Amino acid sequence: MESRVGRVRTLTSKIDTNSPSPRRAGGFTLLELVVALVILSILAASVLPSIERLSESMRYHSTVRELVLSAREAKRKARALGMPVDLLVDTSTKRFVLTASPASEDFSRSIAIPEELEVDVTYAREVSPDNKTAAIRFYPEGGATGGEIVITRPSGAGVKLTIDWLLSDVEQQTVTVR
């Protein structure tokens, strides 16, 4: 018997002979990474202004909501306590607060109005504690001194809150100030 011995060749690694470089199979080139970074930076630059506008819009809507709720709370508190309650708005520091004793002017628990918003208040001067603080007084019988609070965005769009003197209802209306 004759034994046949043959040689068999086995590949240790597969090399694509059509590829320009054997190293190409596992990663990205520097050019591809730079192009991807440029595309991402263009997208980020276009999205950031939208995020800032959204943030400004959220601060505006939150401030309007807080003022409306504070005015309604003042009406409710005046009836519950059986004494006048004031909604104080300090236009110089851009803060507002509810108080049952306007002489104290306690702004330690006040709510801040964002700096970018303009605030203009029409109010009865005789119930205000000083010249820089506007007061709208709510009476236990259901009435109020009445007044208007106009909150304006940097774009000129805004809202006017009207507090009715007879029933102390709060109305909200869109305004454009130029």
Backbone as a printed PyTorch tensor [residue, N CA C, xyz], in Angstrom:
tensor([[[  0.8050,  -1.1620,   0.0000],
         [  0.0000,   0.0000,   0.0000],
         [  0.8500,   1.2270,   0.0000]],

        [[  0.4070,   1.9590,  -0.7670],
         [  1.1300,   3.2060,  -0.9760],
         [  0.3710,   4.3240,  -0.2850]],

        [[  1.0120,   5.1120,   0.5010],
         [  0.3140,   6.2120,   1.1770],
         [  0.5190,   7.4900,   0.3890]],

        [[ -0.5090,   8.1860,   0.3310],
         [ -0.4590,   9.4600,  -0.3940],
         [ -0.4600,  10.5860,   0.6110]],

        [[  0.4400,  11.3960,   0.5090],
         [  0.5480,  12.5560,   1.3960],
         [  0.3410,  13.7870,   0.5260]],

        [[ -0.5340,  14.6570,   0.9950],
         [ -0.7890,  15.8720,   0.2400],
         [ -0.6770,  17.1000,   1.1350]],

        [[ -0.4670,  18.1460,   0.5170],
         [ -0.3630,  19.4110,   1.2640],
         [ -1.6700,  20.1740,   1.1080]],

        [[ -2.1460,  20.6800,   2.2280],
         [ -3.3650,  21.4770,   2.2120],
         [ -3.0070,  22.8620,   2.7410]],

        [[ -3.4600,  23.8640,   2.0180],
         [ -3.1950,  25.2550,   2.4620],
         [ -4.4470,  25.8020,   3.1330]],

        [[ -4.2930,  26.3660,   4.3170],
         [ -5.4120,  27.0210,   5.0110],
         [ -5.0850,  28.4960,   5.1750]],

        [[ -6.1160,  29.3030,   4.9960],
         [ -5.9300,  30.7430,   5.1450],
         [ -6.0000,  31.1100,   6.6230]],

        [[ -5.0750,  31.9240,   7.0590],
         [ -5.0970,  32.3800,   8.4590],
         [ -5.9310,  33.6480,   8.6100]],

        [[ -6.0430,  34.4550,   7.5820],
         [ -6.9060,  35.6390,   7.6110],
         [ -7.3870,  35.9080,   6.2010]],

        [[ -8.6090,  36.4430,   6.1420],
         [ -9.1770,  36.6860,   4.8300],
         [ -8.7960,  38.0920,   4.3870]],

        [[ -8.2420,  38.2270,   3.2610],
         [ -7.8510,  39.5130,   2.7110],
         [ -8.6170,  39.7090,   1.4230]],

        [[ -9.3270,  40.8400,   1.3600],
         [-10.0740,  41.1580,   0.1470],
         [ -9.0940,  41.7730,  -0.8340]],

        [[ -8.8570,  41.1070,  -1.8900],
         [ -7.8810,  41.6050,  -2.8580],
         [ -8.4230,  42.7430,  -3.6840]],

        [[ -9.7660,  42.9680,  -3.6840],
         [-10.3540,  44.0750,  -4.4330],
         [-10.3010,  45.3830,  -3.6550]],

        [[-10.0870,  45.3110,  -2.3560],
         [-10.0470,  46.5020,  -1.5040],
         [ -8.7360,  47.2360,  -1.7290]],

        [[ -8.7820,  48.6180,  -1.7280],
         [ -7.5460,  49.3600,  -1.9410],
         [ -6.5470,  49.1530,  -0.8080]],

        [[ -7.0450,  48.9140,   0.3970],
         [ -6.1420,  48.7340,   1.5220],
         [ -6.7080,  47.6560,   2.4350]],

        [[ -5.8970,  46.7500,   2.9010],
         [ -6.3930,  45.7110,   3.7910],
         [ -6.8640,  46.2830,   5.1410]],

        [[ -6.3830,  47.4460,   5.5600],
         [ -6.7590,  48.0480,   6.8330],
         [ -8.1530,  48.6790,   6.7610]],

        [[ -8.7030,  48.9110,   5.6450],
         [ -9.9700,  49.6180,   5.4370],
         [-11.1530,  48.8990,   6.0880]],

        [[-11.0930,  47.6380,   6.3060],
         [-12.2360,  46.8460,   6.7260],
         [-12.7750,  47.2240,   8.1080]],

        [[-12.0130,  47.8230,   9.0190],
         [-12.4680,  47.9680,  10.3920],
         [-12.8280,  49.3530,  10.8860]],

        [[-12.7450,  50.4590,  10.1510],
         [-13.0230,  51.7680,  10.7360],
         [-13.3420,  52.8330,   9.7180]],

        [[-13.3200,  54.0850,  10.2110],
         [-13.6330,  55.2330,   9.3740],
         [-12.3570,  56.0190,   9.1010]],

        [[-12.3400,  56.6900,   7.9800],
         [-11.1890,  57.5350,   7.6710],
         [-11.3340,  58.8730,   8.3800]],

        [[-10.2690,  59.5890,   8.4690],
         [-10.2830,  60.9080,   9.0980],
         [-11.2240,  61.8470,   8.3510]],

        [[-11.2530,  61.7600,   7.0510],
         [-12.1380,  62.6000,   6.2380],
         [-13.6020,  62.3250,   6.5670]],

        [[-13.9740,  61.0620,   6.7110],
         [-15.3560,  60.7240,   7.0590],
         [-15.7280,  61.2710,   8.4340]],

        [[-14.8390,  61.1830,   9.3880],
         [-15.0890,  61.7160,  10.7300],
         [-15.2390,  63.2350,  10.7070]],

        [[-14.4090,  63.9210,   9.9510],
         [-14.4960,  65.3820,   9.8520],
         [-15.8160,  65.8010,   9.2070]],

        [[-16.2230,  65.1170,   8.1610],
         [-17.4940,  65.4280,   7.4960],
         [-18.6580,  65.2140,   8.4650]],

        [[-18.6300,  64.1280,   9.2150],
         [-19.6950,  63.8560,  10.1920],
         [-19.7390,  64.9480,  11.2650]],

        [[-18.5810,  65.3950,  11.7480],
         [-18.5310,  66.4620,  12.7550],
         [-19.0480,  67.7930,  12.2050]],

        [[-18.7380,  68.0820,  10.9640],
         [-19.2240,  69.3140,  10.3400],
         [-20.7520,  69.2770,  10.2270]],

        [[-21.2930,  68.1580,   9.8160],
         [-22.7510,  68.0160,   9.6980],
         [-23.4040,  68.1720,  11.0740]],

        [[-22.8400,  67.5460,  12.1000],
         [-23.3870,  67.6660,  13.4560],
         [-23.3190,  69.0980,  13.9690]],

        [[-22.2420,  69.8090,  13.6870],
         [-22.1340,  71.1880,  14.1590],
         [-23.1130,  72.1080,  13.4280]],

        [[-23.3730,  71.8560,  12.1570],
         [-24.3750,  72.6370,  11.4240],
         [-25.7610,  72.3920,  12.0120]],

        [[-26.0870,  71.1470,  12.3170],
         [-27.3740,  70.8230,  12.9360],
         [-27.5060,  71.4770,  14.3140]],

        [[-26.4490,  71.4150,  15.1120],
         [-26.4860,  72.0240,  16.4450],
         [-26.6650,  73.5390,  16.3560]],

        [[-26.0060,  74.1710,  15.4010],
         [-26.1280,  75.6210,  15.2410],
         [-27.5280,  76.0290,  14.8230]],

        [[-28.2160,  75.1820,  14.0980],
         [-29.5810,  75.5220,  13.6790],
         [-30.6050,  75.2010,  14.7630]],

        [[-30.3040,  74.2850,  15.6650],
         [-31.2460,  73.8900,  16.7140],
         [-31.1450,  74.7980,  17.9430]],

        [[-29.9820,  75.2990,  18.2810],
         [-29.8030,  76.0990,  19.4990],
         [-30.6930,  77.3430,  19.5620]],

        [[-30.8550,  78.1280,  18.5030],
         [-31.7770,  79.2690,  18.5890],
         [-33.2210,  78.8410,  18.8620]],

        [[-33.6190,  77.7110,  18.3210],
         [-34.9740,  77.2080,  18.5690],
         [-35.1550,  76.8530,  20.0360]],

        [[-34.1410,  76.2850,  20.6420],
         [-34.2100,  75.9300,  22.0560],
         [-34.3080,  77.1990,  22.9060]],

        [[-33.5710,  78.2440,  22.5640],
         [-33.6330,  79.5090,  23.3120],
         [-35.0180,  80.1410,  23.1880]],

        [[-35.5950,  80.1280,  21.9820],
         [-36.9550,  80.6710,  21.8000],
         [-37.9700,  79.8750,  22.6090]],

        [[-37.8140,  78.5730,  22.6410],
         [-38.7080,  77.7240,  23.4270],
         [-38.5840,  78.0350,  24.9120]],

        [[-37.3700,  78.2160,  25.3730],
         [-37.1390,  78.5410,  26.7840],
         [-37.7530,  79.8920,  27.1480]],

        [[-37.5920,  80.8930,  26.2840],
         [-38.1800,  82.2200,  26.5270],
         [-39.6950,  82.1360,  26.5380]],

        [[-40.2510,  81.3570,  25.6370],
         [-41.6930,  81.1900,  25.5680],
         [-42.2280,  80.5130,  26.8340]],

        [[-41.5090,  79.5340,  27.3320],
         [-41.9370,  78.8410,  28.5480],
         [-41.9000,  79.7800,  29.7530]],

        [[-40.8670,  80.6260,  29.8570],
         [-40.7860,  81.5900,  30.9680],
         [-41.9330,  82.5950,  30.8910]],

        [[-42.2450,  83.0670,  29.6920],
         [-43.3420,  84.0190,  29.4940],
         [-44.6780,  83.4060,  29.9200]],

        [[-44.9850,  82.2160,  29.3980],
         [-46.2570,  81.5670,  29.7220],
         [-46.3580,  81.2410,  31.2110]],

        [[-45.2570,  80.8490,  31.8110],
         [-45.2430,  80.5540,  33.2450],
         [-45.5240,  81.8130,  34.0610]],

        [[-44.9450,  82.9320,  33.6700],
         [-45.1690,  84.1940,  34.3850],
         [-46.6220,  84.6320,  34.2720]],

        [[-47.1820,  84.5550,  33.0780],
         [-48.5920,  84.9280,  32.8880],
         [-49.4870,  84.0350,  33.7350]],

        [[-49.2210,  82.7450,  33.7020],
         [-50.0290,  81.7960,  34.4830],
         [-49.9390,  82.0990,  35.9810]],

        [[-48.7360,  82.3780,  36.4780],
         [-48.5460,  82.6840,  37.9050],
         [-49.2760,  83.9710,  38.3000]],

        [[-49.2530,  84.9820,  37.4450],
         [-49.9640,  86.2290,  37.7580],
         [-51.4770,  86.0200,  37.7840]],

        [[-52.0090,  85.2860,  36.8230],
         [-53.4460,  85.0090,  36.7900],
         [-53.8500,  84.2090,  38.0320]],

        [[-53.0690,  83.1860,  38.3490],
         [-53.3800,  82.3760,  39.5320],
         [-53.2600,  83.1980,  40.8190]],

        [[-52.2980,  84.0960,  40.8840],
         [-52.1460,  84.9410,  42.0710],
         [-53.3310,  85.8830,  42.2380]],

        [[-53.8180,  86.4490,  41.1450],
         [-54.9790,  87.3390,  41.2240],
         [-56.2170,  86.5620,  41.6750]],

        [[-56.3960,  85.3730,  41.1460],
         [-57.5440,  84.5500,  41.5680],
         [-57.4040,  84.1050,  43.0210]],

        [[-56.1850,  83.8120,  43.4250],
         [-55.9260,  83.4310,  44.8130],
         [-56.1870,  84.6080,  45.7540]],

        [[-55.8540,  85.8150,  45.3280],
         [-56.1110,  87.0060,  46.1510],
         [-57.6100,  87.1850,  46.3660]],

        [[-58.3820,  86.9730,  45.3230],
         [-59.8460,  87.0730,  45.4310],
         [-60.3790,  86.0380,  46.4250]],

        [[-59.8970,  84.8140,  46.3080],
         [-60.3290,  83.7350,  47.1940],
         [-59.9010,  83.9920,  48.6410]],

        [[-58.6550,  84.4350,  48.8170],
         [-58.1350,  84.6960,  50.1570],
         [-58.8830,  85.8320,  50.8470]],

        [[-59.2110,  86.8750,  50.1050],
         [-59.9220,  88.0110,  50.6910],
         [-61.2740,  87.5630,  51.2400]],

        [[-61.9610,  86.7330,  50.4910],
         [-63.2530,  86.2110,  50.9700],
         [-63.0700,  85.2990,  52.1730]],

        [[-62.0740,  84.4260,  52.1320],
         [-61.8440,  83.4670,  53.2110],
         [-61.3960,  84.1540,  54.5010]],

        [[-60.5300,  85.1580,  54.3910],
         [-60.0120,  85.8500,  55.5780],
         [-60.9540,  86.9370,  56.0780]],

        [[-61.8360,  87.3990,  55.2030],
         [-62.7360,  88.4770,  55.5770],
         [-62.0310,  89.8220,  55.6860]],

        [[-60.9240,  89.9550,  54.9720],
         [-60.1680,  91.2180,  54.9620],
         [-59.5190,  91.4120,  53.5940]],

        [[-59.1720,  92.6560,  53.2420],
         [-58.5670,  92.9100,  51.9230],
         [-57.2300,  92.1910,  51.7440]],

        [[-56.9780,  91.7490,  50.5270],
         [-55.7070,  91.1230,  50.1510],
         [-55.1850,  91.8670,  48.9340]],

        [[-53.8950,  92.2020,  48.9680],
         [-53.2840,  92.9590,  47.8770],
         [-52.3800,  92.0800,  47.0220]],

        [[-52.4610,  92.3070,  45.7240],
         [-51.4920,  91.7620,  44.7810],
         [-50.5140,  92.8980,  44.5250]],

        [[-49.2970,  92.7670,  45.0720],
         [-48.2790,  93.8090,  44.9260],
         [-47.3460,  93.4450,  43.7850]],

        [[-47.0770,  94.4150,  42.9140],
         [-46.1530,  94.2220,  41.7960],
         [-45.1040,  95.3130,  41.8730]],

        [[-43.8560,  94.9170,  42.0990],
         [-42.7450,  95.8670,  42.1310],
         [-42.1250,  95.8800,  40.7350]],

        [[-42.3970,  96.9420,  39.9830],
         [-41.9150,  97.0070,  38.5960],
         [-40.4160,  97.2730,  38.5010]],

        [[-39.8150,  97.8300,  39.5560],
         [-38.3700,  98.0970,  39.5030],
         [-37.5530,  96.8200,  39.6950]],

        [[-37.9930,  95.9400,  40.5830],
         [-37.2740,  94.6710,  40.7950],
         [-37.9030,  93.5130,  40.0350]],

        [[-39.0370,  93.7640,  39.3770],
         [-39.7690,  92.7650,  38.6060],
         [-40.1130,  91.5420,  39.4610]],

        [[-40.8870,  91.8120,  40.5150],
         [-41.3490,  90.7660,  41.4150],
         [-42.7930,  91.0480,  41.8000]],

        [[-43.5440,  90.0080,  42.1510],
         [-44.9080,  90.2060,  42.6390],
         [-45.1990,  89.2410,  43.7820]],

        [[-46.1540,  89.6430,  44.6430],
         [-46.4690,  88.8520,  45.8300],
         [-47.8890,  89.1680,  46.2870]],

        [[-48.5110,  88.2340,  46.9820],
         [-49.8010,  88.4590,  47.6260],
         [-49.5570,  88.7670,  49.0930]],

        [[-50.3090,  89.7300,  49.6280],
         [-50.1680,  90.0430,  51.0400],
         [-51.4960,  90.5450,  51.6040]],

        [[-51.7530,  90.1740,  52.8600],
         [-52.9420,  90.6690,  53.5490],
         [-52.6070,  91.9190,  54.3540]],

        [[-51.3250,  92.2260,  54.4640],
         [-50.9090,  93.4390,  55.1790],
         [-49.9430,  94.2260,  54.3010]],

        [[-50.4700,  95.1420,  53.4790],
         [-49.6230,  95.8520,  52.5170],
         [-48.5500,  96.7200,  53.1600]],

        [[-48.7150,  97.0770,  54.4340],
         [-47.7180,  97.9200,  55.0840],
         [-46.3840,  97.1880,  55.2290]],

        [[-46.4310,  95.8520,  55.3150],
         [-45.1880,  95.0980,  55.5130],
         [-44.3840,  94.9560,  54.2230]],

        [[-45.0530,  94.9100,  53.0850],
         [-44.3850,  94.7300,  51.7900],
         [-43.3580,  93.6050,  51.8300]],

        [[-43.7520,  92.4610,  52.3050],
         [-42.8560,  91.3180,  52.4290],
         [-42.6590,  90.6620,  51.0590]],

        [[-41.5220,  90.9740,  50.4120],
         [-41.2210,  90.4070,  49.1020],
         [-40.3060,  89.1850,  49.2190]],

        [[-40.1370,  88.6520,  50.4440],
         [-39.2720,  87.4800,  50.6120],
         [-39.8690,  86.2370,  49.9560]],

        [[-41.2020,  86.1670,  49.8580],
         [-41.8650,  85.0230,  49.2150],
         [-42.4000,  85.4050,  47.8380]],

        [[-41.8160,  86.4040,  47.2430],
         [-42.3250,  86.9040,  45.9640],
         [-41.8810,  86.0300,  44.7970]],

        [[-42.5500,  86.2270,  43.6860],
         [-42.2420,  85.4970,  42.4570],
         [-41.5700,  86.4650,  41.4900]],

        [[-40.4590,  86.0230,  40.9180],
         [-39.6970,  86.8760,  39.9980],
         [-40.3020,  86.8410,  38.6010]],

        [[-40.2530,  87.9910,  37.9590],
         [-40.6500,  88.1160,  36.5560],
         [-39.3530,  88.1110,  35.7510]],

        [[-39.2250,  87.2510,  34.7340],
         [-37.9730,  87.1790,  33.9710],
         [-37.5370,  88.5530,  33.4420]],

        [[-36.2480,  88.7780,  33.4220],
         [-35.6690,  90.0640,  33.0230],
         [-36.0550,  90.4930,  31.6080]],

        [[-36.2140,  89.5330,  30.7020],
         [-36.5000,  89.8990,  29.3100],
         [-37.9190,  90.4030,  29.1010]],

        [[-38.7830,  90.2210,  30.0900],
         [-40.1760,  90.6590,  29.9610],
         [-40.3550,  92.0560,  30.5370]],

        [[-41.1690,  92.8600,  29.8580],
         [-41.5140,  94.1960,  30.3490],
         [-42.8580,  94.1150,  31.0620]],

        [[-42.9850,  94.8520,  32.1620],
         [-44.2200,  94.8480,  32.9430],
         [-44.6800,  96.2790,  33.1280]],

        [[-45.9530,  96.5140,  32.8350],
         [-46.5610,  97.8210,  33.0410],
         [-47.8720,  97.5920,  33.7910]],

        [[-48.0730,  98.3370,  34.8860],
         [-49.2530,  98.1260,  35.7220],
         [-50.0370,  99.4250,  35.8360]],

        [[-51.3480,  99.3380,  35.6210],
         [-52.2690, 100.4450,  35.8730],
         [-53.0190, 100.0750,  37.1500]],

        [[-52.9600, 100.9540,  38.1410],
         [-53.4860, 100.6070,  39.4600],
         [-53.9940, 101.8510,  40.1860]],

        [[-54.6810, 101.6280,  41.2900],
         [-55.1660, 102.7280,  42.1260],
         [-54.0380, 103.1450,  43.0690]],

        [[-53.5490, 104.3590,  42.8840],
         [-52.4030, 104.8210,  43.6610],
         [-52.6870, 104.8890,  45.1650]],

        [[-53.9440, 105.1630,  45.5400],
         [-54.2550, 105.3410,  46.9610],
         [-54.0960, 104.0640,  47.7970]],

        [[-54.0850, 102.8840,  47.1920],
         [-53.8960, 101.6520,  47.9640],
         [-52.4730, 101.1200,  47.8690]],

        [[-51.6280, 101.7570,  47.0890],
         [-50.2550, 101.2950,  46.9260],
         [-49.3760, 101.7950,  48.0600]],

        [[-48.4920, 100.9360,  48.5580],
         [-47.6500, 101.3230,  49.6860],
         [-46.6120, 102.4000,  49.3570]],

        [[-46.1430, 102.4670,  48.1030],
         [-45.1850, 103.5050,  47.7110],
         [-45.2550, 103.7140,  46.2010]],

        [[-44.4130, 104.6050,  45.6930],
         [-44.4610, 104.9550,  44.2660],
         [-43.9250, 103.8680,  43.3320]],

        [[-43.0710, 102.9920,  43.8350],
         [-42.4940, 101.9620,  42.9560],
         [-43.2510, 100.6400,  42.9950]],

        [[-44.1850, 100.4990,  43.9260],
         [-44.9340,  99.2540,  44.0710],
         [-46.3980,  99.4870,  43.7190]],

        [[-46.8720,  98.7330,  42.7420],
         [-48.2750,  98.8070,  42.3410],
         [-49.0700,  97.8140,  43.1770]],

        [[-50.2760,  98.2080,  43.5780],
         [-51.1310,  97.3090,  44.3560],
         [-52.5170,  97.2470,  43.7350]],

        [[-53.0190,  96.0400,  43.6300],
         [-54.4110,  95.8290,  43.2370],
         [-55.0490,  95.1250,  44.4290]],

        [[-55.9990,  95.7910,  45.0500],
         [-56.6130,  95.2880,  46.2780],
         [-57.8940,  94.5270,  45.9650]],

        [[-58.0250,  93.3720,  46.6030],
         [-59.2070,  92.5240,  46.4910],
         [-59.9420,  92.5740,  47.8240]],

        [[-61.2410,  92.8780,  47.7800],
         [-62.0430,  93.0410,  48.9930],
         [-62.8320,  91.7790,  49.3030]],

        [[-63.1480,  91.5510,  50.6010],
         [-63.8780,  90.3340,  50.9780],
         [-65.2990,  90.2700,  50.4110]],

        [[-65.8680,  91.4130,  50.0720],
         [-67.2250,  91.4340,  49.5020],
         [-67.2380,  90.9680,  48.0490]],

        [[-66.0700,  90.8100,  47.4380],
         [-65.9930,  90.3250,  46.0650],
         [-65.5010,  91.3390,  45.0590]],

        [[-65.3830,  92.5880,  45.4340],
         [-64.8940,  93.6130,  44.5120],
         [-63.3780,  93.7650,  44.5890]],

        [[-62.8640,  94.7090,  43.8270],
         [-61.4280,  95.0020,  43.8210],
         [-61.2270,  96.4550,  43.4030]],

        [[-60.0220,  96.9650,  43.5790],
         [-59.7250,  98.3130,  43.1030],
         [-59.6120,  98.3180,  41.5870]],

        [[-59.4160,  97.1420,  41.0070],
         [-59.2950,  97.0360,  39.5570],
         [-57.9060,  97.4360,  39.0940]],

        [[-57.6150,  97.1150,  37.8680],
         [-56.3190,  97.4680,  37.3040],
         [-55.9830,  96.6070,  36.1120]],

        [[-54.8410,  96.9250,  35.5120],
         [-54.3490,  96.1760,  34.3540],
         [-52.8730,  95.8800,  34.5390]],

        [[-52.4820,  94.6990,  34.1400],
         [-51.0710,  94.3110,  34.1320],
         [-50.7590,  93.8840,  32.7010]],

        [[-49.8230,  94.5820,  32.0760],
         [-49.4130,  94.2560,  30.7070],
         [-48.0110,  93.6560,  30.7660]],

        [[-47.8820,  92.4440,  30.2490],
         [-46.5960,  91.7530,  30.1850],
         [-46.2250,  91.6440,  28.7180]],

        [[-45.0510,  92.1830,  28.3700],
         [-44.6430,  92.2380,  26.9680],
         [-43.3410,  91.4800,  26.7600]],

        [[-43.2970,  90.6940,  25.6970],
         [-42.0790,  89.9910,  25.2970],
         [-41.1610,  90.9550,  24.5440]],

        [[-39.8960,  90.5670,  24.3520],
         [-38.9870,  91.4150,  23.5640],
         [-39.4770,  91.6470,  22.1320]],

        [[-40.2660,  90.7250,  21.5900],
         [-40.7840,  90.8610,  20.2240],
         [-41.9010,  91.8930,  20.1200]],

        [[-42.4630,  92.3160,  21.2530],
         [-43.5720,  93.2640,  21.2480],
         [-44.9130,  92.6040,  21.4980]],

        [[-44.9800,  91.2970,  21.3500],
         [-46.2240,  90.5700,  21.6410],
         [-46.3570,  90.4080,  23.1490]],

        [[-47.5810,  90.3670,  23.6150],
         [-47.7600,  90.2170,  25.0460],
         [-49.1950,  89.9290,  25.4140]],

        [[-49.4780,  90.1410,  26.6950],
         [-50.8090,  89.8760,  27.2200],
         [-51.1780,  90.9790,  28.2070]],

        [[-52.4800,  91.3100,  28.2050],
         [-52.9920,  92.2850,  29.1620],
         [-53.9560,  91.5550,  30.0810]],

        [[-53.6540,  91.6050,  31.3790],
         [-54.5430,  91.0360,  32.3830],
         [-55.3590,  92.1790,  32.9700]],

        [[-56.6710,  92.0970,  32.8510],
         [-57.5600,  93.1330,  33.3680],
         [-58.2950,  92.5720,  34.5740]],

        [[-58.1460,  93.2470,  35.7180],
         [-58.8620,  92.8580,  36.9290],
         [-60.0540,  93.7930,  37.0530]],

        [[-61.2420,  93.2290,  36.9570],
         [-62.4940,  93.9840,  37.0090],
         [-62.7200,  94.5200,  38.4210]],

        [[-63.1230,  95.7660,  38.5560],
         [-63.3140,  96.3680,  39.8800],
         [-64.5920,  95.8850,  40.5580]],

        [[-65.6170,  95.5350,  39.7750],
         [-66.8960,  95.1670,  40.3700],
         [-66.8970,  93.7370,  40.9180]],

        [[-66.4700,  92.7750,  40.1160],
         [-66.4940,  91.3730,  40.5340],
         [-65.1070,  90.7770,  40.7500]],

        [[-64.0940,  91.5650,  40.5180],
         [-62.6770,  91.1630,  40.6300],
         [-62.3350,  89.9470,  39.7650]],

        [[-63.0180,  89.8310,  38.6210],
         [-62.6840,  88.7750,  37.6680],
         [-61.4240,  89.1530,  36.9040]],

        [[-60.6770,  88.1410,  36.4870],
         [-59.4370,  88.3620,  35.7470],
         [-59.6680,  87.9650,  34.2960]],

        [[-59.4740,  88.9280,  33.3920],
         [-59.5750,  88.6630,  31.9510],
         [-58.1890,  88.7470,  31.3400]],

        [[-57.9650,  87.8950,  30.3760],
         [-56.6770,  87.8460,  29.6960],
         [-56.8930,  88.1350,  28.2200]],

        [[-56.1080,  89.0620,  27.6820],
         [-56.2540,  89.4140,  26.2660],
         [-54.8810,  89.6390,  25.6540]],

        [[-54.7190,  89.1640,  24.4260],
         [-53.4570,  89.3030,  23.7020],
         [-53.2990,  90.7170,  23.1900]],

        [[-52.1020,  91.2770,  23.3270],
         [-51.8160,  92.6250,  22.8460],
         [-50.5080,  92.6130,  22.0700]],

        [[-50.3510,  93.6080,  21.2140],
         [-49.0850,  93.8200,  20.5150],
         [-48.6610,  95.2480,  20.7720]],

        [[-47.4850,  95.3880,  21.3540],
         [-46.9470,  96.7050,  21.6660],
         [-45.7900,  96.9680,  20.7220]],

        [[-45.7940,  98.0950,  20.0940],
         [-44.7000,  98.4420,  19.1630],
         [-43.9650,  99.6350,  19.6700]]])
